[in-house]
Structure formats: C-alpha cells, structure tokens
C-alpha cells in the first residue's frame, strides 16, 4: 500500500478551519460536476492526515463506497475520487453522493473473530488493520445488521453485504482468515452533495432542525406510497418489514389494520392519489372479513380476531369507515358503521366505563386486562360516525366515556403523570365542538402538560431532540402519537381555550416532535446502504436505531404530518 496513512494517524485535535472547508466544498462540487479532480489552483493550509469516504448510490442500488487517505483534505479526497472515477461518471448521471470525513478514532486494539466490540450503533464505524485496507461506515453497519446484539461480527452477513462491492469481500476474507487482527472504532462527519453544496448529515440523515411545508408534503407522499405498496392483493397489509435483515414478519393485528386504514383515508384526502383508492377499498373489504354478530345484540356487528373482540379495535374500525364515507361519498357501508357503533353501546356502562376491554367471543366472558387507548379510540370513532349519521345516542355514550375517563380514571393524578393519551385528545377536540364541557378543555391542558414534560430538549445526540423517551432508543411512533395529540389539542385550545401562550407552546412542542419524526423516515438518502430500497422507501422505522417498519409506525407519522401541514396551510397543498 503506497500511502501509509491509516486510522492511527488521525488526530482529532487538528480540526478543519471554516475557510479550508469552504474551499474543500467548492473543489468537491466542481470535481463531481466535471467528473475530474479539479483543484482550481487552490491550496489549503490543512496538511494533517485525513481519511475520506465517498459513497455513490443510484436509487435502489446499494451504495458503493470508496475511501482515500492523504496529508490534507485534498489529497485524501483526490485518492477516493480517483478510485471512484474508475467505476462511475457522476457528471452523466444523477447519483446520490455522500462524503464522510473521519474526525476521530476512539479505540485501537487486537480482536479475535468472535470478539465483542464496543461502539455506538449508527455513529461509529469499524476499520481493520492497515494491511487489510478495509473500513466499514457507521450506516453500513447499522442499516444491515452486520453485528449481532452482543456486538460481535456476523461473518456471513458481512460477506453478503460486501459482495455488492466485490473487492471489499476479498479484503474481509483476508481479515477473517487471521486468528487475531487489529481494528479501530472511528467517527465521521457526513455530508450530502446537493444543490452545489455539502449539506451536513447526522447518522446518515438530515437533522431537520426546522422544516418547510414542502418537507411535510414530501414525507406524507412517501409514507402514503409505502402504505399503498404494502397492501397485498387480498387486502391484508404486509404488517412489519425488518429493513436491516430484509425480513417480513408474519404477525398481524386487526386493530392496527383498522387504524392504518384510517390514516390511508387521510392520505387519500390529502393527495387524491389515484393509486390509493382501489388499494384502500381492498384493505377495507379485508377488514370486513373479521366481522361477527354482536353477542348481546345480534343486530349489531363487532370485529374480532383470534377469538377476542377488542372494544378499541371496533372504535378504530368505525373511525376508518366513517372517514372513508366522508372523504369518498361512498356510503354503501353506512349500515355496517351504524351496527358497529351500536355494538360499542352494548359494551358501555351507564357510568361510561366499559363492561370489559376484550371479550372472548366463544363464551362472552371478558379478559380482565384494560388497554389505555381503547376509550379514546371509541370516543373518536363515535364522534366521526355521529357527524355522518347523526345518532344522538352515540354522542351521549361518547360523553359518558369521556366523563368517566376524566372524573374516575384520571382523578387525582398529577398533571405531569397523566397518560399521554393521544386518542383521547383527538376525541375531546371533536366532542367539545358538539357538546361543550369545560372539563374537556381543562383535561386537554393537563394532558398536554404531561406530554411536553417528557419531551427531550437536550441530548448529546442532536437527532434525539424532540423525541419523548429518555430511557433508551427514542421511538418514532411515540413521538408521532404525541404530535397527533398535541395538534388535536392545539385546534381545541386555539378555538375554545382562551390560553394563547399555552396554545403557542403546544405548537412549539409539536413542531419539535415533527422534526424528530422526519429523521426516522426512509428516504433516498437513508436507503443508500439497505438491501431493498424500493421496499423500505417512505417507511418510518421504529426508532432511531431500530430498523424495522410496521404499518402503525407509518400510520401515526402520516397522521401527525398531515395534521401539521393542514394547520400551517389549511387551504391548499
């Protein structure tokens, strides 16, 4: 190897000056435009040892990664660029280009084949000894499950992934033949080449410290396309896709089928996507296959799976059908909708509590388990159904349920300890407009206080800001449901609350949540290194470092984004 610079030569203390980076940026842009290393007779003061990676990707083709090293940024970039030139002409095609500059090396030690590595998933990469000339970027590791849960190399996965760039496969084979080898843990600073500049990335994604209406629209359209693409010919959804292992889970959940169908109707209303309607119809027809006569009153209809009828699942089924009828004008299922709502009434006591949350259909008995979100789901489903069919008894039941939740379930609980019940906030916003009660306003304020209390405002990881979990890998869905709740609350407080400062604060926190959510969507940038980019595109992963997509993750994110977009610009798209 002619150039002897390697990871033990990187000195984190030698930072890149702003003026040097600006010149470097201009050279990177002009070189890719001309498909020729173009220094323009400029020099940099920087002469430190550098290692630079260039990732080149065409959508749905896994990125090819080249690295170069040298004294000074330009020398390192030139080496990587000239390697890349042998394989790609970036002036003739619109590739996605990502630049990584190694900025620190944490550890250098001897490892064996089954050693345990200690590194931060998604933020740190692995390089092997100088003689092997092999380094793996943080996103390559994180997006492809190259290490197991004990942080040991999974050799066959590493080999299969590196086969997409065959020279790297041979390098890894050389490493794996050794009984012991040297390896480094390193960090990079990453940039996306776009619009004639280098845009900073973090963990392979834009940070979205703010967003535009166009950002929201793009994300909604990608997410909606993901959902339409995972509806199978029989109307069932492809429930969960593990992007990093390219594996589809076989589990299913009727309640989430219904909730996802509701968000797909919202997407149809937002975009009028011509491909969505037939897909949505299939999903709703499949949903109806789960219908049974109610046990208490066979003239009613309930939905069940695996022998259980869940009151919340029926609330969401009503919600999906009511929204579909409203948006499309297709009312052929209005009688079914009425029977669902009437079944819910058979499960509701005079005091507003349910007889039970889950009924065993074979004998009519009830599970003792209660589920936090079921009452709010029912309230929301009943109120939207009331708007269509005008049955006062449904609103009476919704009011009884709401009063029970506020006056009994949540009585005496400190504001900051209230459950973050987004479905209840949806329901209270609708219910107050039909039957106003001050306790709905008061409880909305208390619930928002609890949600905002748990939002992450500071973190060593800037992509965690706006999430709602301080105890681990921040959840995309948790942030999305909190944003849904806050935005429903915002509408209610804006129109009826008479608390302008608090209402503005609610919107501020919701926007911060939306920023976090946008960081968790698979886009053309974040699918650079994955197995099947077309399949993953538009999905929202479970958490920052959890590379699986489930339909309800996408459902809640789409609903929150649409709500935010319509509040920012309610009249047009």
N, C-alpha and C positions, 0 to 999 in steps of 0.2 A: 504494500500500500504506500504510494508515494507521499501522500500528505499524512503526517504523523499526528495531527491534532485529533484528539478524541475527548470524551466526556470528562476525563480527569484534568483537562486543560482549561475548562470553563471556570471563569472567576466571576461569581455573582456580584462582587463589589464593583466591577467595571461596567457601569450602566451605559446605555446609549443616549447621547445628548439629543435634545429635541431637534437641533439643526441637522445633525447627522442623520436622524431618522427621516426627516423631510427629504433630504437628498436621496436616501436609500429608497424611499417610496417612489420618487419620480423615476428612478432607474428601473425599479421593478415594473412599473406601469409601462414605460416606453419599451422595455425589453420584451414583454409579452405582446405588446401591440405589433412590434416589428418581427417577432419570433427570432430575435437576435440579441445577444447580450450587448447592452447599449449603455456605456458609462458616460457618454457625452463629455468626455474630457474633464470629469469632475473627480475630486478626491475627498475622502473623509478623514477626519482626524482620528477616528476609531481605528486601532490596529490590534485590538485584543483578539484572542482566539474565539471563533464563533462556529456554531453548527446550525445549519438552516435546513428545514424540510419544505419541500414543495409537494402539495397534494393536487393531483389533476383528476377531475371527475366529469364524466358525461352522465346526465341523469339516468339512473337505473343500471349504471355500470360502476362497480366498486372502484373507488379512487385508487390510482397508482401513486405511490409515494416515493420521492427521491430525496436523498439528503446530500448535503455538501458541507465541507468544513474548510476553514482557512483563517489567516490572520486578517481580521477586519471583516465587516459585514459583506462588502462587495465580493471579496474572494470566496467566502462561503456560499453566497448566492450564485456566483458565477459557476462554481463546481456543480451545484444542484441543478441549475438552469441548463447547463450543457448536457448533463445526463438526461434531463427531461426532453431536450431538443431531439435526441436520438429516437424518441418514441412518439412525440406529439408536436404538431404545428398549431400552436394556440392562436395564431393570427388568422387562421382559416376556419375556426370553429369556436362556438361559444361554450367553452368548458367552465366548470366551477373550479376556481383556483384558490387554494388556501396556503398561506405562508405561516410556518412556525419557526420562531427563533428560540433556541434553548437559552433560558435565562438563569437556571440554577440546577445544580446536581446535589441531591441530598445524601445519597449513600453510594459507596463503592465497596463491594465485599465479594467473597467467594461463595458460590452457591453450588448445590448438587441438583440433580434432575428433579427431585421431589421436595426441594427446599420450600419453605414458606417465605413469601416476600411481604414486606410491609410498605404499602403505598396507598395513596388516596385515589380511589377509583374515579376516573374521569378527569383527573387533574395531573396525574403523574404517569410518565411513560417508563419503559424499560429499554435499556441498551446493554448489549453484551460486550465482551472484551474487544479491544481494538482490532485483534486479528480476525474477528468474525465480521466486522463492518455491518452489523445488524442492529437496528433500533426500531422500536415499536411506539407509535404515538399514543398518548392517553386515550383519545377517542377510538382508536383502533382496538384497544383492549376493552374499553367499556361497552362498545356497541356490538361486540362479537363474542362476549363471554369466553375470553381466552384464558382466564384464570378461574378456578373454582372458588367456592365460598370460603375455603381456607387460604386463599391467595396463593395457590400452587398452580404452576403452568399445566394446562390441559394440552398435552402434546399433539393429539390428533386434531383438535380444534385449531391450534396454532398452524399446523401443517396445511389443513384445508383452507384456512383463511389466506395464508401467504401464497398458496398456489395461484391466486389471482395475479400475482406478480412473481412468476416462476424463479427468477434469480434469488429472491428472498427465501424461498423454500429451501434451496440448497444451503444457504447461509445458516438457516435454523438447523438443518440436518447436521451441519458441522458442529454446531453448539451441542446438540443433543447426544452426539457420539462421545462427548467428554464425560468423565466421571465427575469432574469439577470444573467450574468456569467462573470467570469474573463477570459481574453485572452491575449496572448503575441504575439508580432511580432518579429521574430528571423531570423538570417542569419546563414548559414553553410559554411564550406569549404568542397568541394566534391572531391572524388577520385574514379577512376575506377580501380578495381583489374584486372590487366592484365600483362602477362609476368613476373610473380613473383615480381611485384612491384605495388605501388599505383600511378597511373597517375593522375595529377591534372585535374579537370574539372571546367568549369565556366558556369553557367546557364545550367548545365547538358550536356555540350558538350566540346570536346577538343578545346583548343584555337587556334590551328593551327597557331602559330606564324611563322611557316615555313611549307613547305610541300615537299613531295617527289613525284617522278613520279608515284609511286605506289598509293599514296594517290589520285592523279588525276585520275588514271585508275579506282580505286575502285569507286570513286564518279561518274565518267562517266557511268560505267556499272550499278550502282544502279539507276541513273537518267534515263538511257535508258530503263531499265526494268520497271521503273514506267510508262513511256510513252506507252510502248507496252502493259502494263496491263490495261491502261485506254482507249484503242481503243475498242469501242463496236462492236458487230457483224456487224452492218450496216456501220461501218467505221467512225462514229462520235466519237469524244473524250468525255470522262467524263470531262467536262470543268473545274470545280472547286470543290474541296473537302475541307470541313472545318474539320480539324483533331480533334480539341478540342471539337466539338459538334457532330462529326460523321454524318455530313450532306452534301449531294451533291447538289450543286446549279444547277438550271435549265437553267441559262443563256447560251448564245452561242455567238460566234463571228467568222465569216468566216476568217477574216484577221489573227486571231491568230491560226485558224486551219491550214492555209497555212504556216505560219511561223513555227509552231510546226512540221509540216510535213517536212519542210526543215531541221530542227535540227535532226529529226529522220533519215533522209538520212545520215546526218553527222555521227550519231551514228552507222548506218549500215556500213558505210565506215570504221569507226574506229575499230569496233569489229568483223564485219562479223557474227553477231549474227544470227543464223539460224531461230530463232523465230521471228525476226524483219521483214523480207521481206514480208511474207504474210500479216502481220498486216499493214505494210506501204502501200501495194497495196490497202488494204481496205480503208485506210484513203484517199488516192489519188482518188480512184473511188468515194468516197463520196464527195470529193471536187468538182469533175467534175459535180455533180448534180446541182451546183449553176451557171452553165454556161448559157449565153444568147448570141444571135447575137448582135453585136455592133449596136447602133442606127445610127451612122454616116456612117458606112460601114458594112452591114450585112455579108460580107465575113470575118469579124473579130469576135473575141469572147471576151466577158468580163464576169466577175463573180460578182454577186450581192446577197444581202440578205436584206430582209425587204424593198424591193423597192429601195435600194440605191446601186449604183455601185461605189466602192471606188478605186481610182487610186492606192493607196498604197497596197490594198489587191490584186490587179491584178499584181503588181510588185512582191509581195511575192509568188503568185501562179506560176508566171513564174520562180522565183528563185527555188521553190520546184521541179517543173517538170524538169528544166534544170539540177539541181543537181542529181535528180533521174536517168535521162537518162545517165549522165556522169558516175555515180557510177555503175549502173547495166548493161549498154549497151542495155537496153530495150527501143527502140526508137519509139514504136508504137504511142506515143503522140507527136512526134516532129511537126506534122502539127498543132495540138492544140496549142503547145508552140508558133509557128510562128504566129498564129492568135491572141493570147493574146498580144504578143509584137507589132503586127501591130495595135491592138486596142489602146494600150498606145500611139502610134504615133498620132492617131486621137484626142487625148486629149492634145497634146503638141503643144504649140505655136512656132512660128519661133524664138522667143526670149528665149525660154527654160522654160518659165512659163507654168503652166497648165491652160486650159480653166476653170477648176474647180477641186476641190479635190473629191467631191462627186456628182454624177449625179443621179437625180431622174429618174428611168427607165420608169415610166409611161408616162412622157411628155418630157423627155430630158433636163429639166432645171437643174440648179446646185445650191447646197447649197452654201452659202457664207462662210461657215466655212472652214478654212485651217488646215491641220494637219502637225506638224513639220516633222515627219519622212517619209511621203509619197514620197517626191522626192528622198531621198537616197535609199529607198526600190526599187523604179523604176530603178535607175541607176544600182544598184547591179543586179537586175533581168535581165536587158537588156544586161549587160556585160557578165554574165554567159551564157545567151542564144546565144550571139554573138560567144562565144568560140565554141559552138556546131554547129551552123548553118551558121555562117559567113556573116550575113546580115549587110553590112556597114551602112545602114540607121539607124539601132538600135544604133550603136556606135555614129553616128552623133547626134542622139537625146539625148543620154546619155551625150555627151559633152555639148550640148546646155543647158541641165538642170543643169549640174554642174556649168557652167559659170554663169548662171542666179543666182544660189544659192550663189555663192561666190561674184559676182560683183554687185548683186542687193539686194538679201535678207539679206545678212550678211555685206553689205558695211557699213563702218564707225562704226561698233560695236567693242568696246574694246575687246581685246583678252580674258580676263578673264570673259567676259559677253557673249561670244558666246554660243549658244546652244550646249549641249553635244550630238551631232548627230552621234550616232554610225553607223547607216546605211549609212550615207554619207561617213564615214571613210572607211567602207567596200568597198563602190563603188569607191572611189578615188584610193584606193590601186589597184583595178582591172583595172580601167580606165587608170591610168597613165602608166601601163605596155603596153597598146595597143596604146594610143595616149598621149605621154608625154607632160605635161604642167607644168611649174614651179609653177604656181598659185596653183596647186594641192598639191605640197609639202608645200608651204607656208601656205595654209589654214589648212592642216593637223597639222602642228606645232602649229598654233594658237588654233585649237580645242583641241588638247592635253593639251595645257597650261590651257585652261578653265576647262577641266576635272580634272587635277591634282590640280588646285587651290581649288577645293571644296572637295577633299578627307579628311576624318577625320584622323588626325595624332596623336592627343592626346585626351584622354577622361577618365572620372572617371570609365567608364566601358571598360575594355580591349577588350571585344568582339565587340565593336563599331569601333575599329581601322580598317581602310581600306574601310569603308563604304563611301557613298557620300551624306549624308544628315545630316546636323547639327540641323535640326529643329524638330526632333521627332524620332520615332522608325525607325531605319535605314532599308532601303529596300534592300532585296536580289536581286531583279530584277534590281534595279537602279545600284547596284554595278556590276552586271553581264553585263549589256549593256555597262557600262563604260569600263569594262575589254575587252569586244569584240572590242570596238572602239580603245582602246589603243593598242591592239595586232595587229589589222589590220594596224594601223598607224606604229607600230614598224616594220612590214615587209616592208612597203613602205620606211620608213626612213633608215632602215638598208641597203636596196638595192640601194636607189637613193638619200638619203637626205644629205649626207656629213655633218651630225651633230652628231658625235659619242657620245659626252657627253649627249646631249639632248635625244638621242635614248636610251641610257642606263638608263636614268631617267624614260623614258616612261615604260620600262620593270620593273623597281623597283616598280613603282606605280601600274602596272598591277598585279604584284605578291602580293602586299598588298591587292588588291581588291579580288584576288582569295582566299587568306586566310580568308577574311571575308565571302565570299560565302560558303566556306566549313563548316563554323559554322552554316549555316542555312539549311543544308540538314538533312532529317530524316534518321537516321542510326539505327542500332540495339541498340545503346546506347540511342539515343533520342526518341526511340519508347517504352522505358521501361514502361511508365505510360499511354500511349494513348489507346483509345478504340479499334482501329483496326490497329495493327502494320503492318500487311501484306499489307494493302491498302495504308498506309502512306509511307512505306519504299521507299527511293530513291527520294521522292518529295522534292522540295525546298520550304520552307514556304515564305510567302510574306515579312516578316520582322522578326527581332529578336524576337519580342513579338507578332507576328501575326501568328496564327496557321491555316493558310489556304494554300492550294496548288492549283495553277492554271496552266494550261498547258503552258502558255507563261513564267511563272516563271521558269519552268523546261527547256523549250526551250533555253532561253538565258543563263542560267547557264551551260547547257551542251555545247553549242556552245563556250562559253568562256573557259571552261575547256579543250575541245578538242584542241582549238587553242593554249593554253598554253602548253599542252602536246606535240603537234607536233613541237612547237618551241624549247622545251627543248630536244626532241629526235625525229627528223623528220623521221627517217628511220625504226623504229621498235616499237612494242608495248611490 
